[in-house]
Amino acid sequence: MPTYSYKCTECDNQFDIVQSFADDALTVCSECGGKLRKVFNSVGVVFKGSGFYRTDSRSGGKADTTAKPAESKPADGKSDGASSSTATKTEKATAKAS
């Protein structure tokens, strides 16, 4: 459960109290009966390690947007044996159909 800080607007009485999120905020000072205000303090969170700052996930330069070159075929137009036999069978089937 969170700890809330309160301060009286009339007698400057300050105190901390542990309250549930569902509990209503205190409004009356127990010392003088004056109006209470919540005091907001800095949050006690410490970020350790990398990945918490905008510059942590960035590289030194711009993102690499160049496309990788496609695999090239040999100059004689022939490729490896497995795919060439498939291409040859397809060509023969096409020739028979016409």
C-alpha positions in Angstrom: 0.0 0.0 0.0 1.2 3.5 -0.8 2.3 6.1 1.7 0.7 9.5 1.3 2.0 12.8 2.8 -0.5 15.4 4.1 -0.1 19.0 5.3 -2.6 21.1 7.2 -3.2 24.5 5.5 -3.8 26.2 8.9 -1.4 24.8 11.5 1.3 23.5 9.1 1.1 20.0 10.7 2.7 17.5 8.4 2.4 13.7 8.5 2.6 10.5 6.4 0.0 7.8 6.4 -0.2 4.4 4.7 -3.5 4.1 2.8 -5.1 1.8 0.3 -5.8 3.0 -3.2 -9.5 2.5 -2.4 -9.4 4.7 0.8 -10.7 8.2 0.6 -8.2 11.0 1.0 -8.0 12.7 4.5 -9.5 16.1 4.6 -9.5 17.2 8.3 -6.4 17.8 10.4 -6.4 15.8 13.6 -4.5 18.6 15.5 -6.6 21.7 14.7 -9.5 20.5 12.5 -8.2 22.5 9.6 -8.1 21.5 5.9 -5.6 18.9 4.8 -3.8 18.9 1.4 -1.9 16.0 -0.1 1.8 16.7 -0.6 3.3 15.3 -3.8 6.9 14.3 -3.5 9.4 13.0 -6.1 9.0 9.3 -6.9 11.6 6.9 -5.5 12.4 5.0 -8.7 16.0 4.4 -9.9 16.6 3.1 -13.4 19.7 1.0 -13.6 21.3 -0.5 -16.7 20.8 0.2 -20.3 17.6 0.5 -22.3 15.9 3.2 -20.3 17.0 6.2 -22.3 16.1 7.2 -25.8 19.7 7.1 -27.0 20.3 3.5 -25.6 18.6 1.7 -28.4 20.1 3.7 -31.2 23.2 2.9 -33.2 25.8 5.4 -34.1 24.5 6.2 -37.6 21.3 6.0 -39.5 19.5 2.7 -39.9 20.7 0.4 -42.6 18.1 0.7 -45.4 20.2 -0.8 -48.2 18.8 -4.0 -49.7 20.8 -7.1 -49.8 21.9 -8.2 -53.3 20.1 -11.1 -54.8 22.0 -14.3 -55.4 23.6 -14.2 -58.9 23.6 -17.0 -61.4 26.8 -18.1 -63.1 27.7 -16.3 -66.3 26.9 -19.4 -68.5 23.3 -19.3 -67.4 23.4 -22.7 -65.7 22.7 -23.2 -62.1 23.2 -26.1 -59.8 22.0 -29.6 -60.8 18.9 -29.9 -58.6 17.1 -26.8 -59.9 18.3 -27.3 -63.5 16.7 -30.7 -63.7 13.4 -29.3 -62.4 13.6 -26.5 -64.9 14.4 -29.0 -67.7 11.4 -31.2 -66.7 9.1 -28.1 -66.8 10.4 -27.1 -70.2 9.8 -30.6 -71.6 6.3 -30.7 -70.1 5.5 -27.4 -71.7 6.9 -28.5 -75.0 4.7 -31.7 -75.0 1.6 -29.7 -74.2 1.9 -27.4 -77.2 
